[in-house]
C-alpha cells in the first residue's frame, strides 16, 4: 500500500491530456504549412497600409506644390495691383 501512495503523484504528473478536443487536434497541431517563396507576412498585413500611406504622402506633396504655385501667382498679382495703384496716386496713369 505504501508503494501505491508513492507512485500515485508520479502517475498523475505523467498523464497526458486525453480530452476530446486534444485527441481530435493531435495530428494537426504539429504540422506546419510550407512557406510561399517570395512572400512575407508583411505583404499580407502591411501592404495596403503602406500603399495607402504612400498615396497619401504623394497627394499631400501635390497639394503643397499647388499651394506654393498659387501663393507665388497671388503675390505677383498683388504687387502688380500695388504698382497700378501707386501710378494712379502719382498721376502717371
C-alpha positions as CSV (number, residue, x, y, z in Angstrom):
1,X,0.0,0.0,0.0
2,X,2.9,2.4,0.7
3,X,4.3,1.7,-2.7
4,X,1.0,2.8,-4.3
5,X,1.0,6.1,-2.4
6,X,4.5,6.8,-3.6
7,X,3.7,6.1,-7.2
8,X,0.3,7.9,-7.3
9,X,1.7,11.5,-7.5
10,X,4.1,10.4,-10.2
11,X,1.4,8.8,-12.3
12,X,-0.8,11.9,-12.1
13,X,2.0,14.1,-13.3
14,X,2.8,12.0,-16.4
15,X,-0.8,11.5,-17.6
16,X,-1.3,13.2,-20.9
17,X,-4.3,15.3,-21.7
18,X,-6.9,13.0,-23.2
19,X,-9.8,15.4,-23.8
20,X,-11.8,15.0,-27.0
21,X,-10.5,18.3,-28.4
22,X,-6.9,17.4,-27.7
23,X,-7.2,14.0,-29.3
24,X,-9.0,15.4,-32.3
25,X,-6.3,18.1,-32.9
26,X,-3.4,15.8,-32.0
27,X,-2.2,15.2,-35.6
28,X,-2.9,18.7,-36.9
29,X,-1.1,20.9,-34.3
30,X,2.4,19.8,-35.2
31,X,2.2,20.1,-39.0
32,X,3.4,23.3,-40.4
33,X,2.3,24.7,-43.7
34,X,5.1,25.2,-46.3
35,X,6.2,28.8,-46.8
36,X,5.4,30.6,-50.0
37,X,8.6,31.6,-51.8
38,X,9.0,35.4,-52.2
39,X,6.1,36.2,-49.9
40,X,6.4,37.5,-46.3
41,X,4.0,38.2,-43.6
42,X,4.3,42.0,-44.2
43,X,2.7,41.7,-47.7
44,X,-0.4,40.3,-46.1
45,X,-0.9,42.7,-43.3
46,X,1.0,45.9,-44.1
47,X,0.9,46.1,-47.9
48,X,-2.3,48.0,-48.3
49,X,-1.5,50.3,-45.3
50,X,1.9,51.1,-46.8
51,X,0.4,51.7,-50.2
52,X,-2.2,54.0,-48.7
53,X,0.4,55.9,-46.8
54,X,2.5,56.4,-50.0
55,X,-0.6,57.6,-51.9
56,X,-1.5,60.0,-49.1
57,X,2.1,61.4,-49.0
58,X,2.0,61.9,-52.8
59,X,-1.3,63.7,-52.6
60,X,0.0,65.9,-49.8
61,X,3.1,66.7,-51.8
62,X,1.0,67.6,-54.9
63,X,-1.3,69.8,-52.8
64,X,1.7,71.6,-51.2
65,X,3.2,72.3,-54.6
66,X,-0.1,73.6,-55.9
67,X,-0.5,75.9,-52.9
68,X,3.1,77.1,-53.3
69,X,2.5,78.0,-57.0
70,X,-0.8,79.7,-56.2
71,X,0.9,81.7,-53.5
72,X,3.6,82.9,-56.0
73,X,0.9,83.9,-58.5
74,X,-1.2,85.8,-55.9
75,X,1.9,87.6,-54.6
76,X,2.7,88.7,-58.2
77,X,-0.8,89.9,-58.8
78,X,-0.8,91.8,-55.5
79,X,2.4,93.6,-56.4
80,X,1.1,94.4,-59.9
81,X,-2.1,95.9,-58.3
82,X,0.0,97.9,-55.9
83,X,2.1,99.3,-58.8
84,X,-1.1,100.3,-60.7
85,X,-2.5,102.0,-57.6
86,X,0.9,103.8,-57.0
87,X,0.9,105.1,-60.6
88,X,-2.7,106.3,-60.3
89,X,-1.9,108.0,-57.0
90,X,1.1,109.8,-58.5
91,X,-1.0,110.8,-61.6
92,X,1.1,108.7,-64.0
93,X,-1.6,106.5,-65.5
